[in-house]
Amino acid sequence: MTVTSRDNWTFGAQIATAIGMFLVTLGILFIATLTYLDREDKEFRNEVRSELKEMRTEFVALRTEFSSMRSEIHDINTRLGRVEGYLRVSGGD
């Protein structure tokens, strides 16, 4: 059995330190990537929310307009019904 020299222990410590620093660097890069992606994700979510808000506003405006048109059509149909009734009564004379 050979006795490990002090140089071997030093070299091993240097390798362990290098691997540790590499892992710490990877961890920092991973955290930085997650932070960046989260920020980009927040911007995207805010953009989608504002688009949905605009679409909702447009939808409400269209619904109001359709309701108004439906009311106008109902009024026209009511007046046409009265005119038809008047013409039937007048035509019978």
ChimeraX attribute file (.defattr): number of C-alpha atoms within 10 A of each C-alpha:
attribute: neighborCount
match mode: 1-to-1
recipient: residues
	/A:1	3
	/A:2	4
	/A:3	5
	/A:4	8
	/A:5	8
	/A:6	9
	/A:7	9
	/A:8	10
	/A:9	11
	/A:10	11
	/A:11	11
	/A:12	12
	/A:13	12
	/A:14	12
	/A:15	12
	/A:16	12
	/A:17	12
	/A:18	12
	/A:19	12
	/A:20	12
	/A:21	12
	/A:22	12
	/A:23	12
	/A:24	12
	/A:25	12
	/A:26	12
	/A:27	12
	/A:28	12
	/A:29	12
	/A:30	12
	/A:31	12
	/A:32	12
	/A:33	12
	/A:34	12
	/A:35	12
	/A:36	12
	/A:37	12
	/A:38	12
	/A:39	12
	/A:40	12
	/A:41	12
	/A:42	12
	/A:43	12
	/A:44	12
	/A:45	12
	/A:46	12
	/A:47	12
	/A:48	12
	/A:49	12
	/A:50	12
	/A:51	12
	/A:52	12
	/A:53	12
	/A:54	12
	/A:55	12
	/A:56	12
	/A:57	12
	/A:58	12
	/A:59	12
	/A:60	12
	/A:61	12
	/A:62	12
	/A:63	12
	/A:64	12
	/A:65	12
	/A:66	12
	/A:67	12
	/A:68	12
	/A:69	12
	/A:70	12
	/A:71	12
	/A:72	12
	/A:73	12
	/A:74	12
	/A:75	12
	/A:76	12
	/A:77	12
	/A:78	12
	/A:79	12
	/A:80	12
	/A:81	12
	/A:82	12
	/A:83	12
	/A:84	12
	/A:85	12
	/A:86	12
	/A:87	11
	/A:88	11
	/A:89	10
	/A:90	9
	/A:91	8
	/A:92	7
	/A:93	5
